C-alpha cells in the first residue's frame, strides 16, 4: 500500500505542476502576468524497522515568481515617464504657438512699427495711416488669438484633469475590491488576483505617482501626493476635480472621504495628471502673464506718447490702445473666492509696468491682517491692516501695482487671487477708429520771426503733459500762445501773451540764457511757465529784439514729431526693470519655454529608457519563457508517467501477493 501512496502523491503533484505550467503558457502574452510555480516538497518519512522510509511528495503553495522591489521600481519609472510625456506634449504646443515666426507676437510687433515708420515718413498720408491702423488691429488680433489658444489648451487640460481624476477613483475602487478578495481568500493569496492588482496599480502609476504599503493580510494601501490615502484596505477614497473657488479657469483636486475634502492640488505629482498640472504652472501660466505683460507695456507707452500728439483734426491724441487701468480691466484682475463671507470689492491698478513680473498673487485676511503672497515663490511680500474707510488704496511699490479697496469689508478667512497681467492679452484692443485720429504731429508749433538778425533757432519742442490748462482751456489752441522775445539786455528774454494778436507782457525779463547751447526757456522763466506741459529749447545766439512764437500746431498734419517719438518706443526698455523692450520681453518667455521643452524632451527620453529597463528586469524575473515552460512541461509529464508506471508495478506486486495465497 505504501507504493500506491507514494506513486499517487507523485501523480497528483506532477499533475498540479503540469496544470500550473499550462496556465503559464496560456497567459504568456498577458501583460503583467507573473509566472507561477508549484512548490514541491518530500513528505515526512516513516520509521519502520529501525529505518526511515520515504512516503512520497506533496504539492505546496502555487507561488508567483515575483520581486516586490522590481514592482516598486516599475511604478516609479512608469509615473516619471508619463509625467514627462504629458508635460512635453503640452509644452510643445505652447512652444509652437509662441515661437511661430510668421504668426507670432514678435512678428506682429515688428509689422506694426514698420507701418508706423511709414507714417513717420509721410505723416499726412491717409493710406500710410490706414496701413498703420490695420497693423495695429492685426497686433491686437494676434494677442487675442494667442490668448484664446492658451485658453483653449487650459480648457482641454481641465477636461483631462477631470477625466483622469474619475479614472483614478475608479482604479482605487478596483484595487480596494481586490484587496478585499485577497484578504478574504482561504489559504495562500491567489496569484492571479495579486497580478491583477499589480496591473491596476501600474495603470494607476501612469496617471499619478503612488506609494504602496503591503499589509499582513495581503492587502495593499495606496497613497498619492504627500501621503494622502487613496486606498486603505478595502476602503477607497475618491479623487475629485472641481473648479477652483479662487480662479474659475483652474481646477482643484481633493481627496474625498465621507464628508471631508482635503485639497491635494499642490501635492499631486507624477503620472499624466502631474505632468498636466506642471505644464499649467510652469509653461501656460507664465505664457499668459508674459503675453499680458507685453501688451500692458505696449499699451501704456504708446498711449502715453499718443496722448501728447495732435491728429489730422487738430485734436489732441487720445488713448491708442486699451487703457491699462480701465475700470473694468482693473476689477477683472481680482477674483474673490466663492467661499468668501465678506463683501469686499477690490480692483488692481498698474503703477509701473517695468516692475511687473509673471507672478500671480493671493491676498487673504487672517486675524484682522491682510497677507499678500507671491504664488510663484509662495512667500509673503506685504502685510497690512484693512483700510479704516473705503474707498482706499494700498500700493505695492516693489511690484508696480496698487490694490484698490472699492467698497464693502472682508471677513477673516476671505481670500482673493490677483492676476495683474494674465488677461490683458485678451483686453488689448485698438481704440483709434479712423486714420485721421492718429496723433502724429506735435500739438505745439514754434516759429522764428523773419525779422530776426541773430543765429538763434528752436532746437526742440518737448510736450510732456496735454492735460494742463494751457491745452484744455480752449480746444485747438494754447492758452496762451507765447512769444519769446530777447532783450532788453544780453542773455535776457521776455514772454508775451499773443492771444489777442497784440503782445502783452506776462513777466520778466528772465536772465540766464547762454548762447550756443540748448536753453529750456520755460524752465529758465520758472513758475508758472515751467508747468505748462511743454518746453521750448532755443540754441544759437539770438540778438536783442529777436522773437520766437509758440502756438498750437493747427493744420500741422505734415509734422511727424510725435509719431517719430512713438517709433522710438520700439527700442526703448519699458519692461523687466527697464532692461527689455517689447520684443525682448516676449522673446524671453519664448526662450524659457524652449529650454523647458528641450529639457522635458531629454527627461522624457531618459525616463523612457529607465522604464524599458525596469520592464525588462521585471520580465526577466516574472515573465513567461515559453522554451523554459516547454521543457518543464516535458519534465513534469515524464514524472507523471513514471508515477503512473509505479502504480502499475504496485498493482502487479499486489496481484502476485493475492495469487500466492489462493
Buried (B, 14 or more C-beta within 10 A) or exposed (E): EEBBEBBBBBBBBBBBBBEBBEBBBEBEEEEBBBBBBBEBEEBEEEEEEEEEEEBBBBBBEBBBBBBEEBBBBBBBBBBBBBBBBBBBBBBBBBBEBBBBEEEBBBBBBBBBBBBBBBBBEBBBBBEBBBBBBBBBBBBBBBBBBBBEBBBEBBEEBBEBBBEBBBBBBBBBBBBBBBBBBBBEEEEEBBBBBBBBBBBBBBBBBBBBBBBBEEEEEBBBBBBBBEEBBBBBBBBBBBBBBBBBBBBEBBBBBBBBBEEEBBBBBEBBBBBBBBBBBBBBEBBBBBBBBBBBBBBBBBBBBBBBBBBBBBBBEBBBBBBBBBBBBBEEBBBBBBBBBEEBEBEBBBBBBBBBBBBBBBBBBBBBBEEEEBBBBBBBEEEEBBEEEBBEEBEEBBEBEEBBBBBBBBEEBBEEBBBBBBBBBBBBBBBBBBBBEEBBBBBBBBBBBBEBEEEBEBEBBBBEBBBEEBEBEBBEEBEBBBBBBBBBBBBEEEBBBBBBBBBEEEBEEBEBBBEEBEBEEEBBBBEBBEEEBBEBBBBBBBBBBBBBBBBBBBBBBEEBBEBBBBBBBBBEBBEBBBBBEEEBBBBBBBBBBBEBBBEBBEBBBEBBBEBBEBBEEBBEBBBEBBBBBEEEBEEBBEBBBEBBEEBBEBBEEBEEEEEEEEEEEE
